Amino acid sequence: MDERVLITGGAGFIGLQLAKALVAQGAQVTLVDNFSRGRNDQDLQEILHKVTLVELDLTQPIPENALRNDYTHIYHMAAVVGVHVSNQRPEFVLRTNVLATINVLDWCSRRNPVPLCFASTSEVYAGSVQLGLALCQLPRAFHWPSPILVFHATRIYPARSWGSNSV
């Protein structure tokens, strides 16, 4: 496997699991995280010798020399997550997630096109219910600040507004 993979939010649970799987398949993996949740746990320590870790705040434009230019795949998983945070600090979640996504997309736009996986979380479970993939009741109406609306606004809208078909 000659894959060079960038994972934003790479110190998070899903990012780490993805990194482990890709490293096991022989990929060269770069993890980007700002450790805003304060997690540099045992799982991360176990993989650090097999990956490159770059600490970046994605709410700021990505410096030109901060990351390599030859990735074959990008997984954008960086986001403020959690229903509690979305309910308590919706403006913070919107600002952080939108800026991170815009900055990743801007950085990507200055490179050769590669596949971009733009991930979401359980906060947008409603879509899977409507598609019949999950069996649970949907609320009849969403009220601000709804974690579903907050996360939809920060993950789906920015990618579509950039014209990405890799959402």
N, C-alpha and C positions, 0 to 999 in steps of 0.2 A: 504494500500500500504506500503510495507516494502522496499522501494527503497532508496538507498543512492547514490546520483548523484553528480558527479564532472563536473563543467562547466568551461573550460578555456575561457578567454575572457568574463567572466561573467558580467562585467560592461558595455559591449557593448549593442547595441540595441537588437540584436537577442538573445544574452545570457540572458539578463534581461527578455525578453518576455518568453523564454523557462523556466527560473527559476520561474517566476510567475505561469505559467501553472503547472509545476511540484509540486510546493508548494501547490497549490490549490487542487492537487490530493493526497496530504499527503506525498510527498517525502521529505527526508532530503537532502538539497542541499548545496553544497559548491561551492562558486564562487571564481575563481582565476583570478586576473587581476593585471596589473602593472600600470594602469592609465596613460599610455604614451600619451593618447589623452587628459589627464587632465579632464576627466569626472567623477565626483562623483555627479550626478544630482539627481533631485527629485525622479525619478523612482527608483533609487538605494536606496535612503534614505527610501522610503516607504516599501521596502522589507527587509531591513537590520536586523530587529528584528526576521525575519523568516528564515534566512539563515546564514551560516558561510562564512565570507569573508576573504580570504587569499591574501595578496599582495605579488606577486612573479614576478620576471623577468625570464620568461621562456627561455630567451636566455642563461641562466646559468643552469647547471645541478640542478635538483630539489633535495633539501636536503632530506635525508631519513625520517626525523621526521616532515617535513613541512605539510604533508597531511596525512589523515587517510589511512588505508590499506584495508578497507572493502567496497569500492564502488561497486555498482551493475551495474552502467552505467557511461560512460565517454563521454562527448561531447567536442571535441576539436575545439573551435571556435576562439581561440586567433590568431590574425594576424594583420599585418599592412594592412589596406585596403584603397581603393580609387584610381581611375584612375590617378588623379593628382599626388599623391605621387609615384605611380608606374612609371609614366612618368618622374618625376623630380629626383627621387632617387631610381632607379631600384636596385642598388647594396645593398642599405640599406634594401629595401623590401625583396630581396632574402635572405640576411644574417639573418635578424630578423625572417622571417617566417620559413626558413629551420631549424635554430637552435632551435626555439620554438618547432617545430614538432619533431625533433630528440630527444630533451630532454623529451618531453611528452612520446614518444614511448619508450625511454630508461627506464623511470620511470615505465611505464606500464609493460615492459618486466620483471621487478623484482617483480611482483605481480601475483596473480592468474588471469587468463584471464577473462575479462568481455567485454561486447559489447562496442565498441568504435565507436562513430559517428564522422567522420572527415568532417567538414563542409567547404564549399567554399562560394564565394560571387558573386555578379553581374559581377565582372571582368572577369569571365569565361563564359559569357553568350553564347558564340559561340556554345558550346556543346548542349545547349538546342535548338538552332536554327537548328543545324544539325539533331537533333532527331525529329524536327517538333513540339516541345513544345512551341516555341516562334517564332513569325513572325517578322523578321527584316532582313535587308541586312547584309551579312557577308562581311568584307573586302576581297579582292582577295588575298592579301598577308600580312603577318605580318612583321613588321620591328622593330628591336631592338631600343628602349625599348618598346615593346608592353605590355600593362597591362595584356592582356590575356596570353601571354607567361610567363611573370614574375609570375603571380599568379599560372599558371599551374605548373611551375617549383618548386614553393614553397609549394604547397598543394598536388598535385597528386603524383609527382615523389617520394618524401621522403616516403610516405606511401607504395607505391608499392615496393620500394627498401627494405623495412623492411619486406616485405612479408605479409602485413596486408590485409585481405580480408574484412575489415570493412570500406573501403573507401566509 
